Structures are given as C-alpha cells and as structure tokens.
Amino acid sequence: MKLEIHGLDDLESKLKEGADLKLVKDMLKKHGSQLERSAMRRAPVDTGFLKRSIGMTVEDSGFTVRIGSTAEYAPYVNFGTRFQTSQPFLTNSFYEQRNKLMNDLRKIMK
C-alpha cells in the first residue's frame, strides 16, 4: 500500500511561508507510530510472531515512514487466500490513519 499526496507544491509553498519542516516530520512520525500500534492491535494472534514482526522505519530525512511486517506470511493473513478469508489488520489501520494524516496536513496548509 502506498499513500501519495498530490498538491505537494501547495504544501511546500505554505510551509515556506511560515511553517517549519520539522512540524511535518514530527507529524509523519506521530501518524506512523499510531498506524504501527493500530496494526499491532488488530493483528490476529496465534503465536504472537505476526504481531511482534510489525515495525516502523523512518527514511528520507524523516519525510518517509514505512510500516510493515517482516513475517513472510503477513500478506496472506492481511489479504487472504483462496483457502482463508482476509484479516486486514494492516490495510484497515492504513485507511483509518490516512484520513487522520490528511486532516492534519490540511490544518497545516491553512
């Protein structure tokens, strides 16, 4: 899954007018951390390995945050297979957090 933000030119110009880029980095880190916790909360638990394998990395000087699982079977659990129904622990967390992030970005642009 990937979240692309269109209108970055407008955001960049608004930020240059008075906002600090550190504010954006902190916001991304905060929302990434919330997404990580939400995915961990929603992950189905059998042995607990899937839940423990969920993690967050911050890249690109703080402008890229990646949340995912290192468990090889995570995509099969999240999206399902023809033999098992999906348990979208990561997908649902992503869509929920995306809305919160977009609302915070809109507040910065005003």
N, C-alpha and C positions, 0 to 999 in steps of 0.2 A: 504494500500500500504506500501511496505517496501523496503528500499534500503539497500542491503547488499554489502559490499565492500570486494572483495576477494583480497588476497595479502596483508593482514594487517601485516603479518610478515615482508615483504619487507619494508612497510611503517614505521613500528616501528623501524626497524634497521636503516633506513635512518634518521629518526628523532633523534635517539640516537647519530648518527654521528655528528649532528650539529644543527639540527632544534629544536625549542622549542615546547613543547606540548601545550603551551598557544597559539601558532600560529594556531594549528589545532582547538582548542576550539573556538577561535575567528572566524575562517573561517566557522565552522559549525553554529555558532550563526548568522553570516552575511548571509549565504545562507538560513538559516531557516527564518530569518526575511524577506528576499526577496521573499521566497516562500509564506509566510503568506500574504504579500502585494499583490502579484500576484493573489492569490486565492481570496482575498477580492475584487480586481478589477474585476475579472471575474465572481464573484458570481451574479446570477440573483437577481434583487431587485424587490420585491413586497411591503413588509412592511419594509424591511431592517434588519429583525431579523437574517436571514441566514448570511448576511454579517457581522453583529456585533458579531455573535457567533463563528467566526473563530479566533483561537488563537494559541499561541505557548507556549510550556513548554520546559524547559531545565532540563535534568536529568543526572544522572550518572556522576556527577562532570563535566558536560559540554561536555561529549562525546556522548550524545544522545539528539536529538532535535526532538520534536513531534509537528506537525502542524495538526490541525483538527478542526472540528466544533462540538459544543455542541447541535446544533439543531437536534432533533430526525429525522427530515425528510431530512437531508443533503444527506444521501446515495441515497435516492430516486431521488433527484434532480441530483446528480452527475452521477449516473449510469443509471437512467431511470427506468421505469416500463413497463409493457405491455400496459399501458394506456398513458404513457407520454414518450417522447423522452428524452434522456440523455442531460444534460447540464454540461459537465465535467469541472467544474470550478476548482476543486482540482486536478483531475487527470492530466489535461493538464499543470497546474502550476508545478506539481511534476516532470513530464517528462522533461519539459523545464529547471527547476532548477537543476535536476540531472546531466545533461550534463555540466553545468557550474561548479558544485561542483567537478565532476570527472576531469575536465580540471585543476582546481586549485590544486587538490591533486597530479596530475601528475607533476605539476610545483614544488611542494614541494619535490617530490621524486628525482628530477634531481639534 
